[in-house]
Amino acid sequence: MALNNIIDCGLSTPSMVCHTHPEPANNLSVCSYNCRAVKNSIMEVRALCTQFDIVVIQEHWLLPSELAILSTVHNDFHVHSTSAVDTAGDIRSGRGYGGTAILYHKTLSNVANVVECNTVRCTAITVGTNVGPLLLVSVYMPTDYGNSDDIEDYLEVCASITSLYSLVDAVNLLVIGDFNCSTYSRFYSVFQQFVEDNCLVCADLTRLDLNTFTYCHDDGVNMTWIDHILCSKMLDDSVKDVCVHYDFICSDHKPLSVWFKNLVPKLCATDDSDTVPADRLFFDWSNIQLSDFERSMSSALSCVDIPVHLLRCNGHNCVNSAHRDYIDNYYCRIIDAIYKSTSALLIETLSNPIGLLLCQDGQTMCKITMIRPKQLMCIGVNVESLGVVWNMLPCIRPGLPLTFIDPTFQKWNTIYEHPEGSEAA
């Protein structure tokens, strides 16, 4: 419908092709969408989450008690959100048709932190990048109704973002969202001054053609370009592409996206190298002294820090979905500390070598009588129903598992008690 109206108005049709890129692990894609009620456009917001690393939205129209809805948009995304309505008093105040939020992929959890804003028109996070910390702000600027208060409100939001940028430990700024400002609007001089004061570049105005629009009135006649991407010059140098997605129809706005190349560190990729295998070894607790265990455990647990985000959590009233993952990770780190500490203590305690048969494909290959528990632990063994599999021993037929079998004991937690030099067949 919108495109037909453009043709009727005698304007050239903007390109419907949105470039797609193979996304290396260190590229960053961000999309802004004024969704005009997320309850009505949740499918489109979810679709954006499948395409971008960060999705910032405006006008979600949610009350503070409803912000948890945003956590259900996509299972792989954390959410930081702000409601434009104040329900603390007896009478609700604020603008019900507002609210901003930032949805960021869980792979960014290692480098992303929530930032509290002093205005309900903004939501912000910091992101660690290859060019320094980045302050990312989702903004929903005031609408121009033609009175002086609108200008004051616009200046106030700009001042709030500038102040936040000066207070936060960030060297780059990315402000993206609904600015309610086009090049011929009354707000444009304030908009330009904000850009100059913070040494920003409008990435979309410098890259897209003049027939671009991001807002289309419901009557299909009035179309303007009021959504923008403002970023620091260093970020602008890494912009790979800017695109307007005209095929989204649930809102009167169109999503506006930007791709940055080589921006985030590769550590954002999920790394499970420190995760203890699910099939953990069983321990023979009879060989561990309680006093040694308490001393070892105290040292190990002292290295597990409580996430600072949980210390600031509102408990049962918390609506930040990222906190659930902080709790899960905190729990896993405690369990891993207990397991690794116990493993190390057991290795130190047990020094007797064990007698084992090295088998492959059901056949005895050779006998091993001088392998010690420490050696067995260091090779990363996994417990199976019939033995301990070791896939890294050389000079063995490839493609077949290796099995260390203790032929005289039935329980694997007693394998360390096998006497030295056993020749049992």
C-alpha positions, 0 to 999 in steps of 0.5 A: 500500500505504501509503495503504491502511494509513493508511485501515485505521488510521483516519487520514485520507489525505494528499493525493496531489496535489503542486503544480506550478509554472511555474519562473521562472529565479530560483526554487529547488526542493530535494528530499530523498530517503532512497533506501535504496541508490541502486543500487536507486532510481537511476531514482527519483533520476533522475526527481527530477532532472528536477523539481528544481534540487537533489536531496539524498539519504541512505543511498546505500550506496556505498563511496568507490570507488563514488561515481562512480555518482552522476555517472551519475544525470543528465547535467545535474547535478553531484554532491558526495557522502560515503561512510559507509565508510572504506576507507583502512585494512586493515579497513573501518570505518563504517556501510555503510548510510549516505552522503549526497550533493547533486546540483545542476543545472549552471545553478547552477555559477556560484553553487554551491561544495563545502564539506567536512564533518567528519562522514560524516553530512553533505554540504554546498555553498554557494549564492549567493542574492538574500538572501546566501550559503546553506549547504545541508546534506544530513543523515542523523542517527543512529537511536534504538536506545534507548541513551545513545550515540545521544543523544551521536551526535545531539548530535555531528552537530548540533554539527558542523553548527553549527560548519560554519555558523559557519565558512563564509561564509554568512548563511542555513542550509538543513538538509534530510534524514533527521533520524530524529526525530518530534515524540514521539521521544527526539531531539526535545528535541535537535532543537528545541535545534538549531533554536533555536541556529541561528535556524531554522524547520521549514518542513514542520512549519509547513505540512503537516497532522498526518497527513503521514508521510515514513517507512513501515516495510516491514510497512506498519504503522509510519509516522512523520514523520522527514524535515524541512526546517530553514531560516533565517527569511529563507529560510522567508519565501520558501517557496512550497510544501512537498510529500511525494511519496507515489508513490515506492516504491523506498525506505521513505522518501518524498521531501520537497521545498520551493520557494523563490521569487525566491531565486537570481540570474538569472545562474544561467541559462546565458549564452553571450554571450561564447562565440566562434562555432564558425565562426571566421574564418581568420587570415592569419598572414603579416600578424602579427609573432611578437613582437607575437603573443607580447606580446598572447598573454601578456597575454590568457592572464594573465587566464585563472585556473586554477579553484581547485577544480582546484588541490584536485583529487585527480587520477585519484582524483577522483570530483567530476563538476563537475571535468570541467566546470571543465576544459572551461570552463578549456580553452574560456577559453584557446582563446577568449583565444587567438582574441580576442587574435589577432583584435584583433592582426590588426585593429590590424595591417591598416589597408588598406580592402578592396574587396567586392561586397555581394550578396543572393539571388545579385544584386549590390546595390552595391559597397563599397570603403571598409570596413576589417577593423576594421569587418568584425570589429565586426559579428560576421561568420560565414564561409560557403562563398560569403562573409561573411554580415551580417544587420544591414545596414539598407535591404535586403530582409528574410528574405534573407542578405547576402553580402560577396564578394571576387570575385578571391580563393578563400581567405577568409583572404586577404580582408584583402589585397585592395587598396584601391579594387578595382572587380573585378566 
